[in-house]
Amino acid sequence: MRGVVTEWVQKLIERQVEDHRLVVWYDPERVYADAVAALALPNTTVVRYDGSFFQLRREIDSLLNEEQAPRLVVYVPEEQARTHHALIELEAAGVVVQPGQQPPQRNTRLAVVARNALKDVLGEENAAEIERQVESGTLSLANLNALAEKGGEISKAVISLVFDTGNPQEIALGFLNIDRLDDQIDKKAAGKELLSLLQDSFEIDLPESITWPDVRARLAQHVLMTELLARLGKAAPPSLTSAKVAATPTGTETCVRLARMWRQVRDYRDGYVAAATKIEQDFALRTVEFDAEKSADIETFPAVERALMRHVEGQLLNGAGPDVLDLAQSRLSRFWADVNPMIQAHWALIAASAQVLLEADRIAKELKNAAYKRFKQGPAPIARRTNVAV
């Protein structure tokens, strides 16, 4: 794996080797696993802990016989605290690099590395935004490397002046929901840059001669259908497989993240509902049979929500289980129940029905057990009658 961010962290390790020779590199989140595989430093041995400290020690014993510490990098994809000081001798002879380590030049926290590596490419403001996204867990090392390849263009684009950000996700979200900025895009002659940004970031084909409302409609369809098909995977209905969607994992992840962000921003929810309803009609999604197991975590379209309801109602007819109740209760707090009172009421009714059926089943079992216990005890003895003279 090559890229600006990967190269930056590799140079960080190289500087530590030059200064201290022996480096113990802890990576508890394993974000640099691929980077280590490609790490090649001059006259330096790189070894990787693979579950056995005894095996690791055997690999490096021959390097520890000299008075001077060897040029050695020991990569441990675990937390330092969980090693129980197994590498204390190596740490004493060299230095430790890991997330949060001090001084700062030994801190390999991905968010910090990303900001330092990208600030010259994206600028301080955008690099700080990237740092926040990495901290939230939305960007991986591969994503950062891919972003850096396009970052030089994005950070200098006039389009960032229109949307007050250089972040592609925020630009796309703003464009989908704030049509009053269309005039500003034209006035600043930023249309070509916007189209290029959307094409590169979301893997969507857009002709140059297209109106902004059409771009908005196409982008919404592309993003939402990409999310739907990505969630369904191999269970996608054949009638939908011809839809044009992002083709690579990076493009798919970017679209899925935008769709999720669109639903989360309350000010933009009405726009999402309108777009999803229109796309649902265009693809006749209400007539499509969806795989219930794969649909349980999908929030993209109301048609999928209703299909899931029908499936759960069918399960109720065959006897409710705790999993049915858990599913119904979980959907009460999901997107479509939150924006549509009828859907929320429907799920509430399903949940209540499941609770009643489960309670009825429990009572029936208790009555059956009680009857069985009485049967095993046999008939109750008949009390002997005693004649008493009055």
C-alpha positions in Angstrom: 0.0 0.0 0.0 1.5 3.3 -1.1 0.3 6.8 -0.6 1.0 10.1 1.1 -0.1 9.0 4.5 1.5 5.6 4.4 4.8 7.2 3.3 4.6 9.7 6.1 4.3 7.1 8.8 7.0 5.0 7.2 9.3 8.0 7.3 8.4 8.5 11.0 9.6 5.0 11.7 12.7 5.5 9.6 13.6 8.6 11.5 13.3 6.7 14.8 15.5 3.9 13.5 18.1 6.4 12.4 18.1 8.1 15.8 17.6 5.1 18.1 18.3 2.0 15.9 15.8 -0.3 17.7 12.0 0.5 17.5 9.2 -1.4 19.1 6.0 -0.4 17.2 2.7 -1.1 18.9 -0.5 -0.9 16.7 -3.5 -2.1 18.8 -6.0 -1.2 16.1 -3.9 -2.8 13.3 -4.4 0.2 11.0 -0.8 0.0 9.7 -0.7 -3.8 9.1 -0.5 -3.4 5.3 2.0 -0.6 5.6 4.3 -2.7 7.6 4.3 -5.5 5.0 5.7 -2.9 2.5 8.2 -1.4 5.0 11.7 -1.6 3.6 14.4 0.4 5.4 18.1 0.4 4.6 20.1 -2.2 6.6 17.2 -2.7 8.9 15.3 -5.9 9.9 11.6 -5.7 10.2 9.9 -8.5 12.2 6.2 -8.9 13.1 4.7 -10.4 16.2 2.3 -13.2 15.1 0.9 -14.6 18.3 4.0 -16.0 20.0 6.6 -13.9 21.8 8.8 -17.0 22.1 8.8 -17.3 18.3 9.5 -13.6 18.0 12.5 -13.9 20.3 13.9 -16.8 18.3 13.7 -14.7 15.2 15.7 -11.8 16.6 18.0 -13.5 19.1 20.9 -13.6 16.6 20.6 -9.8 16.3 21.0 -9.1 20.0 24.5 -10.4 20.5 26.3 -7.2 19.8 26.9 -4.4 22.3 25.1 -1.9 20.1 21.4 -2.2 19.5 20.6 -3.6 16.1 18.8 -1.7 13.4 15.5 -3.4 14.1 11.8 -2.7 13.9 9.5 -5.0 15.9 5.8 -4.5 14.9 3.3 -5.7 17.5 -0.4 -5.4 16.5 -1.5 -5.4 20.2 -1.8 -2.9 23.0 1.5 -2.5 25.0 -0.3 -3.2 28.3 -1.6 -6.6 27.0 2.0 -7.9 26.4 2.7 -8.1 30.1 6.2 -6.5 29.6 7.2 -9.3 27.2 9.4 -6.9 25.3 10.7 -4.8 28.1 14.4 -5.5 27.2 13.8 -4.3 23.6 11.9 -1.2 24.8 14.8 -0.4 27.2 17.4 -0.8 24.4 15.4 1.3 21.9 12.2 3.4 21.7 8.5 2.7 21.6 6.2 4.2 19.0 2.4 3.8 19.4 -0.8 5.8 19.4 -0.6 8.7 22.0 3.1 8.1 22.6 5.2 11.1 23.6 7.2 13.0 22.4 4.9 13.7 19.4 7.3 12.3 16.8 6.6 8.8 18.2 2.8 9.2 18.2 1.3 6.9 15.5 -2.4 7.7 16.2 -3.9 7.6 12.7 -5.8 10.9 13.2 -2.6 12.7 14.1 -0.6 11.1 11.3 -3.3 12.0 8.8 -3.4 15.6 9.8 0.4 15.9 9.7 0.6 14.1 6.4 -2.2 16.0 4.7 -1.9 19.5 5.9 0.5 20.4 3.1 -1.8 18.8 0.5 -5.2 19.9 1.8 -4.4 22.9 4.0 -4.6 23.2 7.7 -8.4 23.7 7.8 -9.2 20.6 5.7 -6.5 18.5 7.4 -8.2 19.3 10.7 -11.5 18.2 9.4 -9.9 15.0 8.2 -8.5 14.5 11.6 -12.0 14.7 13.1 -13.3 12.2 10.6 -10.6 9.7 11.4 -11.3 10.0 15.1 -14.9 9.2 14.4 -13.9 6.0 12.6 -15.1 6.9 9.2 -11.8 7.0 7.3 -9.2 4.2 7.0 -5.6 4.4 6.0 -6.5 3.4 2.4 -9.2 6.1 2.4 -6.7 8.7 3.4 -4.2 7.7 0.8 -7.0 7.9 -1.9 -8.1 11.3 -0.6 -4.5 12.6 -0.7 -4.3 11.7 -4.4 -7.2 14.1 -5.2 -6.5 16.5 -2.3 -4.4 19.0 -4.2 -7.2 19.7 -6.6 -9.9 19.8 -3.9 -8.1 22.1 -1.5 -7.5 24.8 -4.2 -11.0 24.5 -5.8 -13.2 27.5 -6.0 -16.1 25.2 -5.1 -14.8 25.3 -1.4 -15.7 29.0 -1.4 -19.2 28.3 -2.3 -19.9 25.6 0.3 -17.4 26.9 3.0 -15.7 23.5 3.0 -13.3 21.4 0.9 -14.7 18.1 2.2 -16.4 16.2 -0.7 -19.0 14.7 1.7 -20.1 18.1 3.0 -20.0 19.6 -0.5 -22.2 16.8 -1.9 -24.6 17.0 1.1 -25.0 20.8 0.7 -25.5 20.5 -3.0 -28.2 17.9 -2.6 -30.2 20.1 -0.2 -29.4 23.7 -0.9 -30.4 24.6 -4.4 -30.1 28.3 -3.8 -26.3 27.9 -4.1 -26.7 27.0 -7.8 -26.4 30.6 -8.8 -23.2 31.0 -6.7 -21.7 27.9 -8.5 -22.4 29.6 -11.9 -21.1 33.0 -10.8 -17.9 31.7 -9.6 -17.5 29.4 -12.6 -17.1 26.5 -10.3 -19.4 24.1 -12.2 -16.7 22.1 -13.9 -14.9 21.7 -10.6 -18.1 20.5 -8.8 -18.8 17.9 -11.5 -15.2 16.7 -11.3 -15.4 16.4 -7.5 -18.7 14.5 -7.6 -17.4 12.1 -10.3 -14.1 11.4 -8.6 -15.5 11.1 -5.1 -18.7 9.1 -5.8 -17.9 7.4 -9.1 -20.9 8.9 -10.9 -20.9 9.7 -14.7 -22.1 13.2 -15.3 -22.1 14.9 -18.7 -20.9 18.5 -18.8 -24.1 19.8 -20.5 -26.5 19.1 -17.7 -28.6 21.3 -15.4 -28.1 21.4 -11.7 -31.5 20.0 -10.9 -30.7 17.0 -13.1 -27.3 16.6 -11.4 -29.0 16.7 -8.1 -31.5 14.0 -9.1 -28.8 11.8 -10.6 -26.6 12.1 -7.6 -29.4 11.2 -5.2 -30.3 8.2 -7.3 -26.7 7.1 -7.6 -26.0 7.4 -3.9 -29.1 5.8 -2.6 -29.1 2.9 -5.1 -25.4 2.3 -4.3 -26.2 2.0 -0.6 -29.2 -0.3 -1.2 -27.3 -2.7 -3.5 -24.2 -2.6 -1.2 -26.4 -3.6 1.8 -28.2 -6.4 -0.1 -25.0 -7.8 -1.6 -25.5 -11.1 -3.4 -29.2 -11.0 -2.3 -29.9 -8.0 -4.6 -33.0 -8.7 -6.7 -32.2 -9.3 -10.4 -34.4 -6.4 -11.5 -32.1 -4.0 -9.7 -28.7 -5.3 -10.7 -28.6 -3.2 -13.9 -28.8 0.1 -11.9 -25.6 2.2 -12.3 -23.8 2.4 -9.0 -20.3 2.9 -7.6 -18.1 0.0 -8.7 -15.2 0.1 -6.3 -15.1 -0.4 -2.5 -13.9 3.1 -2.0 -16.6 4.6 -4.1 -19.3 2.5 -2.5 -18.1 3.4 1.0 -18.2 7.1 0.1 -21.8 6.8 -1.2 -23.0 4.8 1.8 -21.4 7.3 4.1 -23.2 10.2 2.3 -26.5 8.5 2.4 -26.2 7.8 6.1 -25.1 11.4 6.8 -28.0 12.7 4.8 -30.5 10.8 7.0 -28.7 12.0 10.2 -28.9 15.8 9.5 -32.4 16.8 10.7 -32.5 19.9 8.6 -32.1 17.8 5.4 -34.5 15.0 6.2 -37.4 16.3 4.2 -35.1 16.4 1.1 -34.0 12.8 1.8 -37.6 11.6 2.1 -38.6 13.4 -1.1 -35.6 12.0 -3.0 -36.1 8.4 -1.7 -39.8 8.4 -2.5 -39.1 9.6 -6.1 -36.4 7.0 -6.7 -38.6 4.3 -5.1 -41.3 5.1 -7.7 -38.8 5.2 -10.6 -37.6 1.7 -9.8 -41.0 0.4 -8.7 -39.4 -0.8 -5.5 -42.8 -1.6 -3.9 -43.2 -4.5 -6.3 -39.7 -5.9 -5.6 -39.2 -8.9 -3.2 -36.4 -8.2 -0.8 -34.4 -10.7 1.2 -35.7 -10.3 4.8 -32.4 -11.3 6.4 -30.4 -8.7 4.4 -33.1 -6.0 4.8 -33.0 -6.0 8.6 -30.3 -3.3 8.7 -31.4 -1.2 5.6 -32.9 2.2 6.0 -32.6 3.5 2.4 -36.2 3.3 1.1 -39.6 3.0 2.7 -40.4 0.1 0.4 -37.8 -2.0 2.1 -39.2 -1.0 5.5 -42.7 -2.1 4.4 -41.4 -5.3 3.0 -39.7 -6.0 6.3 -43.0 -5.3 8.1 -44.8 -7.9 5.9 -42.1 -10.5 6.6 -42.4 -9.9 10.4 -46.2 -10.1 10.2 -45.9 -13.4 8.5 -43.6 -14.7 11.2 -46.2 -13.5 13.8 -48.8 -15.7 12.2 -46.5 -18.7 12.6 -45.8 -17.9 16.3 -43.8 -15.0 17.6 -40.2 -15.5 18.9 -38.1 -13.1 20.9 -36.1 -12.2 17.8 -39.3 -10.8 16.2 -40.0 -8.6 19.1 -36.4 -7.4 19.2 -36.5 -6.5 15.5 -39.8 -4.7 15.8 -38.6 -2.7 18.8 -35.3 -1.8 17.1 -37.2 -0.4 14.1 -39.1 2.0 16.3 -36.1 4.2 16.6 -34.9 3.9 13.0 -35.1 6.6 10.3 -38.5 5.8 8.6 -40.3 5.3 11.9 -38.9 8.6 13.1 -40.0 10.6 10.0 -43.3 8.8 9.3 -45.8 8.4 12.2 -47.7 5.7 10.3 -44.7 3.5 10.0 -43.8 4.1 13.7 -47.4 3.2 14.7 -47.3 0.1 12.5 -44.0 -1.1 14.1 -45.4 -0.3 17.6 -48.5 -2.5 16.8 -46.3 -5.3 15.6 -44.1 -5.1 18.8 -47.2 -5.1 21.0 -48.6 -8.1 19.1 -45.4 -9.9 19.5 -45.4 -9.2 23.2 -49.0 -10.5 23.6 -48.2 -13.7 21.7 -45.0 -14.3 23.7 -46.9 -13.8 26.9 -49.7 -16.0 25.7 -47.2 -18.7 24.8 -45.6 -18.4 28.3 -48.9 -18.8 30.0 -49.9 -21.7 27.9 -46.6 -23.5 28.7 -47.1 -22.8 32.4 -50.6 -24.2 32.3 -49.4 -27.3 30.5 -46.6 -27.8 33.0 -49.0 -27.4 35.9 -51.4 -30.0 34.3 -48.6 -32.4 33.7 -47.4 -32.1 37.3 -51.0 -32.8 38.6 -51.2 -35.8 36.2 -48.0 -37.3 37.6 -49.2 -36.9 41.2 -52.3 -38.9 40.4 -55.9 -38.2 41.6 -56.3 -36.4 44.8 -57.3 -38.7 47.8 -61.0 -38.7 48.7 -61.6 -37.7 52.3 -63.2 -40.4 54.4 -66.7 -39.6 55.7 -67.3 -39.8 59.4 -70.8 -40.3 60.9 -71.3 -38.0 63.9 -74.4 -38.4 66.1 -76.3 -35.3 66.7 
